[in-house]
């Protein structure tokens, strides 16, 4: 297995600007990086459209980034690859019911919950698609589940 090289731009993004190299729980650190970057970008743009475009571009690029890094490391979906978590957080910022600290925290917690739990069909994509698309899709589904939970909380409270 090759060591990650943050001087390589593909690895730099795949490892979430270095956040995926933090221990323990690199996925949590990557998700936190995604939330922090998203808050900053939201403060600069206040644009759902911007996040939609960012999510699409980052998802498409992420298929290649995650696949290439997995190949370089000789490990499918190495836990240190967190670009998929970051892109999932971008997706969540497209559809949050409000943009304040409560919803930022709720987005982080709910996403981590579903990303770790991996209910059907998340686990299916995680296990069956052994390529960059599979790496990206399971986190997108976790974000969709998390958004559904956030909207239910928003609706009832």
N, C-alpha and C positions, 0 to 999 in steps of 0.2 A: 504494500500500500504506500503510495506516494504521500508526502507531507503537503499540506495546503501551502500555496504560495500567494500571499496577498498582493505581491507585485504583478501577478497575472490578473488582468482586469476581470476575466471570467471567474476566477476564484474569489476575487474581491467581492463581487456581487453575490456569488453563490454562498459565500460565508457571511453574508449580511453585513458587509463593511467591517468584518472582524468579530461581530457579535456572536456568530455561531461557534467561535473558538472558546468562548467563555464557559466555565464549568461551575456548578453542575447545570444540567438542563439547558443545552444550547438552544432548543426550540423555544423555550421561554424567553431567553435573552434575545433571540431573533425576532420574536413577536413584540417584545418591548421596543426594540429598535424600530420595527415597523410602525408602532403606535407613535413613537416620538417623531419620526420622520413625517408621518401623516399629520400630526398636530402642527408641526412647523409648516408643512405645505398648505394645510387648511388655513392657517393664519395668513399666509401670503396670498392665497388665491380665493378663498371662500367660494369654491366652484366645484359642484358635483360633476359637471362636464369634464373639468380637468382631471378629476379622479377616475372617471370612466375611461378616458383616453389613456391615462397613466396605467390603469389596471390592464387594459387590453394589450398595450405595448409591452408592459412588464411581464404579462403572462406568456405572450408569444416568445419574447426573448428568454424568459425563464425556462421554457421547454428545452431550448438549446443549452443555456447556462448550466442547468441542473444535470442534463444528460452528459455534457462534456466533462463536468467536474466529477461526476460519478465514474465515468470511464477513466479519467486521470487517476482517481483514487482506487480504482478497481473494487468499488463497493457500491451496490445499489442503494440509493437514498441514505447516504451517510448522515448521521444525526447532526453533524456540523453544517450541513447544507441547509440554510434557513431562508433562502430567497423565496421559497414557496410560502413560508409564513408571512413574509413581508408583503408579498403580492396579495395574499388573502386579506391582510389588514387594509391594503389599498381598496380592495373591493368593499370591505365593510364601511369605509369612509364615503363610498358612493351612496349608501343607503341608511345611514344612521338617522333616527328620528329627531335628534338634536345634537348640537356640537358644543358640548361642555364637559367638564372634568368627570361628571358622573357617567356620561355615556362613553367617554374614552376608557374609563376604568372597566365599565361593563363590557365594552367591546373586547378588551384585553382578556378579562376573566372568562367570558363566555367562549371566545375563540379557543383559548387554551383548553377549556373543559372539553369541547367537542373534538379538538385536535388530538387530545390524549385518549379520550373514550373511544373515538372512531366508530360510531354507530353505523349500521348499514345505510347507504352504500359506501360510506367513506372507507371502511376497512377493505371492501372488495377492490376498490381502485388502488388502494395502498399495496395490496398483496398481488393483484393480477397484472397490473400494468407496470412492467419493469423497464421503464424508460423515462425520459424527461417529462412526458405528458402525464404519466402516472404520479410522478413526484409532485407535480403542480396540482393535479386534479383533486387529490385527497384533501388538500388544504383549502381549495376553493369550496368544496362541499362542506367542510367544517365551518367556513365563514358563513355559508348560506344557512346552516343550522343555527349558528350563533346569532345571525341577524333575525331569524324567525323568533328565537327566544327573546331577544332584545325588544322586538316589536310587540310581542305578547306582554312583556313586563311594562312597556310603555302604555299599551292599551288599557291594561288593568289597573295601573297605578298612576 
